[in-house]
Amino acid sequence: MISAGRRKSIAFYIAFGIGLILVILTLYLGWVQLNWRHGALLVLGVLLLIIIISGVILNTISLVREIHRNEQKDAFINAVTHELKTPVASIRLYLETLQTRAVDEEKRREFYRIMLDDSDRLLATIEQVLRTGRMGAAGRGLNLVRIDLTALVEECVARARALHRIAPESLTFQPGADVSIMADLEEVRAAVSNLIDNAVKYSGKNVNVRVETEPLDGHVLVRVKDAGVGIPKTELKRVFRRFHRVPGPLASRVKGTGLGLFIVRSVAKRHGGRAWAESEGAGRGSTFFLQLPVAK
Amino acid sequence: MMKILVVEDELHIAEGLRFNLEAEGYQVEVVETGEAALDLLMAPEAPFDVVVLDVMLPGKDGFAVMSELRQAGQFVPTLMLTARGHPEDILKGFAAGADDYLAKPFELAILLARLRGLLRRRDWLRAPVNHTAAKSQPPDTFTFEDKSVHFDLLELRVRDKVFPLTLMEANLLRYLIRHEGRPVSRKAMLENVWGLHEDTDTRAIDNFIVRLRRYIEDEPTRPRHLLTVRGVGYRFVAAPK
């Protein structure tokens, strides 16, 4: 419904822009017919015409972009509402259950575990949102320290295995570079964790994720390869945009805020590196790369 | 034994609901997608007494599932459950055909009470034996001009035509009739009919009035019974001059 409304308003602005250009052209042609003898004026007129038409086109483009951005913000608010309220609803449900019913010891332990999981999920969402806010705030410096990258990735992999309850052989780590980087520990940890979490989340039931590191002249590459839903060619760059979520049924089955990869890319940029994705297409898995400079 | 279908893809919430509903003595089945729910409910003689339906489902969402069920003539009492608690969302749920709507996070006791209410209402509607037994009781109807509202049957009869009413349409109509002749604010309707206490836009209620006018009024654009009170809300008049 939202996108139908959006398409309508975009169509309106494009039609409006084209209409304006037609009006200008008509006026101009009339003017040329009246003044075709004055050469200098004609040149001036052509220049002005070009300026006006490009102004109209630019204006139309920016309006369409603005509509698109607003729509993404709406979708983001919806997603965050869901991601914040669902764990709270779950925790509340289990607390009320424990409060009002006789629950045997085994169930009680299970409920505690579920509530801890939910509070982790809640915290993860809150951290994502706060981190995005901080990334946008200008002038916040990085707290650069020397980091053993292998140990850091190992830690992220272990955390992901515990969080998603996956067997070690489904999520493997192959360190190929024994290097240190000068980086902000919190930020790099968040970036690597986001990549691994995404790979697991978009893998569906059969998780098969391989994490590798590799030296690459003066840089180090962290590679996260999955055999999941994959990414269409047109979306490979867009997935790193803030709030962006791949449209379509496959990816929309996975819930998220649309902030994870934006954080990855921001972290890479702030450290003088870059982040990108490769995929053979929908349904054929994808590989994400995070490239960071090695400490001197 | 009463059987409840829980359509919820958040497994923690689904399992929490299952535990509580089973503790209440219901039989519970959980499905994770709207498609699975439709498969179960579209089957002839679907053995469910009430459905708890989440809105944000992977694939087909709860609103779509709801309207598909109702269009196919499956009128199993349904409570929609969702993180989206805006009045627009709630009214969208009712428009799709839900019988009740609860926003997450919800209170367990309230959820159970509402489910019990739905089951009770269904039993009342389904008990023809009791109807004849209680024939001495005055029927739950209201008649004005050549129209009559049968609250117990969820029907509105206009001359020889019969319009089925949803539970909420019937409740709204009952509320307006109870305040016959007096203006009723939109806020009061939301509070007393839907049980909502929100300081948000209450205009969405107008959709319900539009629908009721289509049933009641001879000329829906020039209403005689369901009058708009500018800046306030609506007023029901049984016998306009």
Chai-1 contact restraints between the chains, C-beta under 6 A:
chainA,res_idxA,chainB,res_idxB,connection_type,confidence,min_distance_angstrom,max_distance_angstrom,comment,restraint_id
A,T81,B,A83,contact,1.0,0.0,6.0,A-B,restraint_1
A,H82,B,M56,contact,1.0,0.0,6.0,A-B,restraint_2
A,H82,B,A83,contact,1.0,0.0,6.0,A-B,restraint_3
A,K85,B,A83,contact,1.0,0.0,6.0,A-B,restraint_4
A,K85,B,K104,contact,1.0,0.0,6.0,A-B,restraint_5
A,T86,B,E10,contact,1.0,0.0,6.0,A-B,restraint_6
A,T86,B,A83,contact,1.0,0.0,6.0,A-B,restraint_7
A,V88,B,P105,contact,1.0,0.0,6.0,A-B,restraint_8
A,A89,B,K104,contact,1.0,0.0,6.0,A-B,restraint_9
A,A89,B,P105,contact,1.0,0.0,6.0,A-B,restraint_10
A,S90,B,H12,contact,1.0,0.0,6.0,A-B,restraint_11
A,S90,B,I13,contact,1.0,0.0,6.0,A-B,restraint_12
A,R92,B,P105,contact,1.0,0.0,6.0,A-B,restraint_13
A,L93,B,G16,contact,1.0,0.0,6.0,A-B,restraint_14
A,Y94,B,G16,contact,1.0,0.0,6.0,A-B,restraint_15
A,E96,B,L108,contact,1.0,0.0,6.0,A-B,restraint_16
A,T97,B,N20,contact,1.0,0.0,6.0,A-B,restraint_17
A,R101,B,A23,contact,1.0,0.0,6.0,A-B,restraint_18
A,I114,B,H12,contact,1.0,0.0,6.0,A-B,restraint_19
A,R253,B,P58,contact,1.0,0.0,6.0,A-B,restraint_20
